[in-house]
Amino acid sequence: MPADTQQKPVDRRWQRIIQTMLRHNNQSDALIETLHTVQETYGYLDPAVLAAVADRLGIPPARVFGVATFYNHFSLKPKGDHTLVICTGTACHVRGNDQILAWVKEQYHLTPGQTSADNRLSLVEARCVGACALAPVILCDGVLTGKKGYKETTAIIEEWLGHAS
């Protein structure tokens, strides 16, 4: 996508994003749905695309960035081939996900928000995934696993990463 947002990009990904904004008549209330489309299309929220979205919706870039950074679903950096989300909400924390997170940090040398050097794994810390009854909860590439102890959960992560291609 060109830096000059006044030009009409020919990128099909951008055309998909434009269609989302058009469904809402380019109104500012299309922002969150548009950000979802950007995330689905590009895999993350590219800064140049965010600037173009702000321009097209007629809203300040700071507002777009504020919304993009408020919700943990959105990522401002490309993610790895696989994403591990560890819930650290109260129920999950009390039931041991703080230990799981510490283990992942030590085992894979990642902190939340980072992607491994080989671009294979991204680690995400979620404040709550809304599955408190299943605490502690992790998501491996979007697949939720809950009600497992420390040993079971670490074994699931190791097996998942061993079989993930």
Backbone as CSV, one residue per row, in Angstrom:
resi,resn,N_x,N_y,N_z,CA_x,CA_y,CA_z,C_x,C_y,C_z
1,MET,0.839,-1.174,0.000,0.000,0.000,0.000,0.882,1.234,0.000
2,PRO,0.620,2.183,-0.856,1.446,3.384,-0.923,1.312,4.234,0.336
3,ALA,2.390,4.965,0.643,2.383,5.849,1.807,1.361,6.966,1.621
4,ASP,1.198,7.421,0.379,0.230,8.470,0.094,-1.168,7.856,0.059
5,THR,-1.965,8.119,1.070,-3.276,7.490,1.171,-4.278,8.089,0.185
6,GLN,-3.919,9.150,-0.510,-4.830,9.734,-1.486,-4.838,8.920,-2.784
7,GLN,-3.761,8.157,-3.030,-3.724,7.297,-4.200,-4.638,6.111,-3.952
8,LYS,-5.129,5.507,-5.025,-5.976,4.332,-4.887,-5.108,3.083,-5.010
9,PRO,-4.883,2.397,-3.902,-4.066,1.203,-3.957,-4.770,0.099,-4.755
10,VAL,-3.986,-0.706,-5.429,-4.546,-1.809,-6.191,-4.467,-3.112,-5.396
11,ASP,-3.913,-3.063,-4.227,-3.769,-4.214,-3.349,-5.156,-4.782,-3.020
12,ARG,-5.387,-6.065,-3.313,-6.691,-6.680,-3.041,-7.029,-6.688,-1.563
13,ARG,-6.009,-6.766,-0.725,-6.266,-6.717,0.711,-6.893,-5.375,1.083
14,TRP,-6.341,-4.315,0.544,-6.876,-2.982,0.839,-8.297,-2.852,0.308
15,GLN,-8.574,-3.439,-0.845,-9.924,-3.387,-1.405,-10.932,-4.064,-0.466
16,ARG,-10.529,-5.143,0.188,-11.402,-5.824,1.151,-11.704,-4.898,2.340
17,ILE,-10.713,-4.158,2.770,-10.880,-3.231,3.888,-11.809,-2.082,3.478
18,ILE,-11.635,-1.596,2.275,-12.509,-0.536,1.762,-13.961,-1.015,1.753
19,GLN,-14.188,-2.252,1.340,-15.558,-2.787,1.312,-16.184,-2.771,2.712
20,THR,-15.388,-3.095,3.723,-15.895,-3.056,5.098,-16.307,-1.634,5.466
21,MET,-15.459,-0.670,5.134,-15.778,0.726,5.470,-16.986,1.217,4.678
22,LEU,-17.100,0.803,3.424,-18.226,1.221,2.596,-19.562,0.695,3.131
23,ARG,-19.543,-0.521,3.709,-20.779,-1.065,4.288,-21.319,-0.153,5.384
24,HIS,-20.440,0.652,5.958,-20.828,1.590,7.021,-20.749,3.042,6.550
25,ASN,-20.789,3.241,5.243,-20.757,4.581,4.651,-19.568,5.405,5.116
26,ASN,-18.437,4.742,5.341,-17.201,5.406,5.776,-17.396,6.235,7.042
27,GLN,-18.314,5.810,7.895,-18.559,6.490,9.165,-17.564,6.000,10.214
28,SER,-17.291,6.844,11.180,-16.309,6.494,12.202,-16.725,5.293,13.047
29,ASP,-18.031,5.000,13.105,-18.463,3.843,13.891,-18.102,2.515,13.216
30,ALA,-17.480,2.582,12.042,-16.997,1.382,11.357,-15.598,0.984,11.817
31,LEU,-15.027,1.743,12.744,-13.626,1.548,13.103,-13.316,0.141,13.602
32,ILE,-14.034,-0.348,14.592,-13.685,-1.648,15.165,-13.873,-2.761,14.141
33,GLU,-14.965,-2.739,13.409,-15.157,-3.760,12.376,-14.056,-3.660,11.316
34,THR,-13.668,-2.453,10.969,-12.595,-2.262,9.991,-11.279,-2.805,10.527
35,LEU,-10.987,-2.553,11.801,-9.753,-3.081,12.389,-9.755,-4.609,12.387
36,HIS,-10.906,-5.213,12.638,-11.006,-6.672,12.557,-10.678,-7.149,11.143
37,THR,-11.186,-6.441,10.146,-10.916,-6.809,8.759,-9.436,-6.651,8.441
38,VAL,-8.820,-5.571,8.915,-7.385,-5.371,8.696,-6.606,-6.523,9.325
39,GLN,-6.949,-6.862,10.567,-6.251,-7.947,11.280,-6.405,-9.272,10.530
40,GLU,-7.620,-9.570,10.078,-7.866,-10.819,9.345,-7.125,-10.837,8.014
41,THR,-7.057,-9.690,7.370,-6.479,-9.601,6.033,-4.955,-9.588,6.044
42,TYR,-4.371,-8.811,6.933,-2.917,-8.660,6.975,-2.259,-9.534,8.046
43,GLY,-3.044,-9.998,9.009,-2.487,-10.789,10.105,-2.070,-9.930,11.283
44,TYR,-2.073,-8.643,11.105,-1.745,-7.671,12.149,-2.179,-6.308,11.655
45,LEU,-2.075,-5.292,12.529,-2.474,-3.939,12.153,-1.254,-3.156,11.693
46,ASP,-1.051,-3.156,10.414,0.068,-2.458,9.792,-0.093,-0.954,9.977
47,PRO,0.949,-0.251,10.441,0.829,1.201,10.690,0.386,2.012,9.472
48,ALA,0.866,1.659,8.284,0.464,2.397,7.081,-1.025,2.203,6.791
49,VAL,-1.510,0.995,7.040,-2.926,0.721,6.817,-3.768,1.450,7.862
50,LEU,-3.297,1.501,9.105,-4.023,2.241,10.138,-4.145,3.714,9.768
51,ALA,-3.072,4.278,9.240,-3.106,5.684,8.822,-4.121,5.888,7.701
52,ALA,-4.167,4.944,6.764,-5.112,5.045,5.655,-6.549,4.888,6.146
53,VAL,-6.772,4.002,7.102,-8.108,3.826,7.681,-8.545,5.111,8.377
54,ALA,-7.654,5.713,9.159,-7.968,6.961,9.847,-8.357,8.035,8.839
55,ASP,-7.573,8.125,7.774,-7.823,9.124,6.743,-9.189,8.892,6.085
56,ARG,-9.452,7.657,5.726,-10.692,7.339,5.017,-11.925,7.522,5.909
57,LEU,-11.800,7.181,7.200,-12.936,7.337,8.114,-13.018,8.744,8.705
58,GLY,-12.008,9.575,8.421,-12.032,10.958,8.901,-11.885,11.087,10.399
59,ILE,-11.071,10.218,10.972,-10.834,10.270,12.417,-9.344,10.402,12.677
60,PRO,-8.962,10.976,13.799,-7.542,11.168,14.083,-6.794,9.830,14.193
61,PRO,-5.586,9.767,13.662,-4.782,8.539,13.774,-4.585,8.108,15.234
62,ALA,-4.524,9.062,16.150,-4.350,8.723,17.569,-5.539,7.922,18.096
63,ARG,-6.728,8.242,17.611,-7.914,7.489,18.041,-7.855,6.058,17.507
64,VAL,-7.445,5.893,16.251,-7.320,4.559,15.662,-6.293,3.748,16.450
65,PHE,-5.154,4.373,16.735,-4.105,3.695,17.498,-4.594,3.354,18.902
66,GLY,-5.338,4.263,19.520,-5.868,4.032,20.858,-6.794,2.832,20.904
67,VAL,-7.663,2.712,19.925,-8.572,1.562,19.864,-7.779,0.295,19.580
68,ALA,-6.819,0.390,18.659,-6.013,-0.778,18.289,-5.201,-1.312,19.465
69,THR,-4.745,-0.434,20.332,-3.931,-0.881,21.465,-4.766,-1.213,22.697
70,PHE,-6.013,-0.785,22.720,-6.870,-1.071,23.872,-7.296,-2.536,23.902
71,TYR,-7.659,-3.071,22.751,-8.166,-4.435,22.676,-7.020,-5.415,22.438
72,ASN,-6.966,-6.462,23.282,-5.845,-7.384,23.159,-5.954,-8.297,21.937
73,HIS,-7.100,-8.334,21.285,-7.248,-9.135,20.068,-6.367,-8.585,18.935
74,PHE,-6.147,-7.289,18.958,-5.403,-6.666,17.877,-3.903,-6.727,18.142
75,SER,-3.146,-6.896,17.077,-1.690,-6.940,17.184,-1.089,-5.919,16.228
76,LEU,-0.123,-5.164,16.718,0.550,-4.170,15.881,1.800,-4.740,15.210
77,LYS,2.100,-5.994,15.503,3.263,-6.647,14.909,2.817,-7.956,14.277
78,PRO,3.507,-8.372,13.214,3.156,-9.675,12.632,3.348,-10.769,13.674
79,LYS,2.440,-11.720,13.667,2.533,-12.835,14.606,3.284,-13.990,13.969
80,GLY,3.719,-14.900,14.832,4.410,-16.092,14.370,3.444,-17.066,13.708
81,ASP,3.999,-18.182,13.264,3.177,-19.202,12.632,2.123,-19.737,13.598
82,HIS,2.453,-19.754,14.891,1.544,-20.259,15.912,1.452,-19.244,17.048
83,THR,0.272,-19.168,17.649,0.044,-18.218,18.734,-0.450,-18.943,19.975
84,LEU,0.234,-18.690,21.077,-0.156,-19.224,22.377,-0.679,-18.065,23.214
85,VAL,-1.935,-18.164,23.621,-2.546,-17.149,24.473,-2.699,-17.759,25.862
86,ILE,-2.175,-17.058,26.852,-2.311,-17.498,28.240,-3.165,-16.472,28.966
87,CYS,-4.290,-16.942,29.483,-5.188,-16.062,30.215,-4.607,-15.809,31.601
88,THR,-4.548,-14.540,31.994,-4.055,-14.181,33.326,-5.125,-13.450,34.134
89,GLY,-6.382,-13.676,33.750,-7.481,-13.126,34.534,-7.463,-13.732,35.931
90,THR,-8.238,-13.187,36.823,-8.205,-13.606,38.226,-8.396,-15.111,38.398
91,ALA,-9.424,-15.681,37.785,-9.686,-17.114,37.956,-8.522,-17.954,37.440
92,CYS,-7.979,-17.589,36.292,-6.857,-18.353,35.729,-5.585,-18.159,36.546
93,HIS,-5.362,-16.954,37.012,-4.182,-16.675,37.834,-4.219,-17.502,39.124
94,VAL,-5.365,-17.484,39.797,-5.518,-18.207,41.053,-5.327,-19.712,40.841
95,ARG,-5.681,-20.188,39.665,-5.589,-21.625,39.395,-4.292,-22.019,38.703
96,GLY,-3.299,-21.104,38.657,-1.959,-21.512,38.247,-1.422,-21.017,36.929
97,ASN,-2.166,-20.178,36.195,-1.629,-19.725,34.916,-0.428,-18.794,35.073
98,ASP,-0.239,-18.203,36.244,0.973,-17.416,36.468,2.202,-18.329,36.379
99,GLN,2.078,-19.560,36.868,3.173,-20.528,36.782,3.388,-20.991,35.340
100,ILE,2.300,-21.181,34.618,2.394,-21.578,33.206,3.101,-20.479,32.418
101,LEU,2.710,-19.235,32.644,3.329,-18.112,31.943,4.820,-18.034,32.263
102,ALA,5.185,-18.192,33.525,6.604,-18.179,33.917,7.358,-19.313,33.232
103,TRP,6.744,-20.481,33.126,7.379,-21.624,32.474,7.610,-21.338,30.984
104,VAL,6.599,-20.774,30.313,6.736,-20.462,28.884,7.835,-19.433,28.674
105,LYS,7.882,-18.417,29.539,8.928,-17.393,29.433,10.309,-18.032,29.526
106,GLU,10.480,-18.926,30.491,11.781,-19.576,30.690,12.081,-20.591,29.592
107,GLN,11.108,-21.400,29.256,11.301,-22.490,28.289,11.547,-21.968,26.873
108,TYR,10.809,-20.932,26.486,10.857,-20.457,25.098,11.474,-19.064,24.961
109,HIS,11.943,-18.505,26.065,12.626,-17.205,26.062,11.792,-16.114,25.399
110,LEU,10.506,-16.087,25.750,9.587,-15.092,25.219,8.872,-14.395,26.359
111,THR,8.584,-13.131,26.163,7.691,-12.424,27.064,6.425,-12.118,26.274
112,PRO,5.302,-11.918,26.955,4.060,-11.631,26.236,4.225,-10.474,25.247
113,GLY,3.687,-10.686,24.074,3.788,-9.693,23.010,4.949,-9.947,22.070
114,GLN,5.787,-10.914,22.396,6.939,-11.215,21.547,6.664,-12.409,20.644
115,THR,7.441,-12.457,19.575,7.447,-13.589,18.652,8.861,-14.130,18.629
116,SER,8.981,-15.446,18.580,10.300,-16.070,18.581,11.107,-15.629,17.362
117,ALA,12.429,-15.706,17.482,13.332,-15.264,16.417,13.080,-16.024,15.118
118,ASP,12.682,-17.284,15.227,12.406,-18.075,14.023,10.993,-17.844,13.487
119,ASN,10.258,-16.919,14.109,8.897,-16.546,13.707,7.925,-17.711,13.817
120,ARG,8.233,-18.658,14.682,7.391,-19.850,14.827,6.310,-19.665,15.885
121,LEU,6.599,-18.909,16.962,5.668,-18.815,18.076,5.531,-17.384,18.563
122,SER,4.280,-16.975,18.739,3.977,-15.696,19.383,3.300,-15.995,20.709
123,LEU,3.706,-15.255,21.735,3.129,-15.410,23.062,2.267,-14.197,23.371
124,VAL,1.035,-14.455,23.779,0.090,-13.387,24.097,-0.445,-13.629,25.502
125,GLU,-0.462,-12.574,26.294,-1.068,-12.617,27.620,-2.406,-11.903,27.530
126,ALA,-3.485,-12.619,27.868,-4.818,-12.032,27.820,-5.299,-11.805,29.242
127,ARG,-5.844,-10.644,29.509,-6.348,-10.337,30.851,-7.551,-11.196,31.198
128,CYS,-8.339,-11.581,30.213,-9.456,-12.497,30.431,-9.961,-12.936,29.062
129,VAL,-10.186,-14.224,28.904,-10.731,-14.717,27.638,-12.216,-15.060,27.771
130,GLY,-12.782,-14.841,28.958,-14.206,-15.042,29.157,-14.616,-16.492,29.363
131,ALA,-13.693,-17.317,29.795,-14.001,-18.730,30.043,-13.604,-19.088,31.470
132,CYS,-13.974,-18.245,32.408,-13.541,-18.385,33.801,-13.948,-19.724,34.421
133,ALA,-15.069,-20.273,34.007,-15.511,-21.558,34.559,-14.568,-22.691,34.178
134,LEU,-13.753,-22.475,33.138,-12.814,-23.502,32.682,-11.384,-23.234,33.144
135,ALA,-11.205,-22.262,34.012,-9.868,-21.855,34.446,-9.095,-23.042,35.036
136,PRO,-7.782,-23.032,34.781,-6.980,-22.098,33.990,-7.092,-22.401,32.494
137,VAL,-7.041,-21.363,31.689,-7.292,-21.478,30.259,-6.083,-21.025,29.451
138,ILE,-5.782,-21.776,28.385,-4.825,-21.355,27.362,-5.493,-21.554,26.010
139,LEU,-4.993,-20.860,25.005,-5.453,-21.058,23.644,-4.234,-21.320,22.766
140,CYS,-4.234,-22.455,22.104,-3.179,-22.819,21.162,-3.765,-22.659,19.766
141,ASP,-3.306,-21.647,19.043,-3.857,-21.324,17.727,-5.382,-21.244,17.763
142,GLY,-5.900,-20.616,18.808,-7.328,-20.381,18.925,-8.126,-21.523,19.533
143,VAL,-7.476,-22.663,19.791,-8.176,-23.801,20.391,-8.050,-23.692,21.910
144,LEU,-9.192,-23.578,22.571,-9.217,-23.374,24.007,-9.022,-24.698,24.753
145,THR,-8.149,-24.656,25.748,-7.937,-25.786,26.651,-8.065,-25.254,28.062
146,GLY,-8.831,-25.940,28.877,-9.021,-25.495,30.247,-9.126,-26.653,31.216
147,LYS,-9.210,-26.287,32.496,-9.339,-27.258,33.592,-8.203,-28.276,33.596
148,LYS,-6.979,-27.821,33.326,-5.810,-28.691,33.361,-4.819,-28.119,34.366
149,GLY,-4.091,-29.001,35.026,-3.071,-28.569,35.967,-1.790,-28.167,35.249
150,TYR,-0.822,-27.759,36.032,0.466,-27.292,35.504,1.118,-28.334,34.594
151,LYS,1.269,-29.558,35.076,1.950,-30.600,34.297,1.197,-30.921,33.013
152,GLU,-0.129,-31.028,33.119,-0.927,-31.318,31.923,-0.821,-30.194,30.900
153,THR,-0.902,-28.962,31.374,-0.872,-27.817,30.466,0.484,-27.675,29.786
154,THR,1.569,-27.796,30.538,2.898,-27.690,29.916,3.113,-28.821,28.917
155,ALA,2.600,-30.026,29.226,2.714,-31.146,28.285,1.914,-30.864,27.012
156,ILE,0.733,-30.260,27.158,-0.091,-29.904,25.994,0.659,-28.900,25.117
157,ILE,1.265,-27.899,25.734,2.006,-26.878,24.973,3.184,-27.520,24.245
158,GLU,3.942,-28.353,24.936,5.092,-29.009,24.297,4.655,-29.903,23.142
159,GLU,3.591,-30.670,23.356,3.100,-31.542,22.288,2.603,-30.722,21.112
160,TRP,1.832,-29.663,21.393,1.300,-28.800,20.352,2.430,-28.197,19.525
161,LEU,3.454,-27.691,20.187,4.570,-27.073,19.448,5.395,-28.115,18.715
162,GLY,5.463,-29.338,19.246,6.186,-30.405,18.570,5.486,-30.859,17.305
163,HIS,4.135,-30.797,17.332,3.354,-31.250,16.178,2.927,-30.108,15.276
164,ALA,3.028,-28.898,15.779,2.616,-27.746,14.965,3.604,-27.571,13.831
165,SER,3.085,-27.376,12.665,3.984,-27.206,11.517,3.823,-25.855,10.883
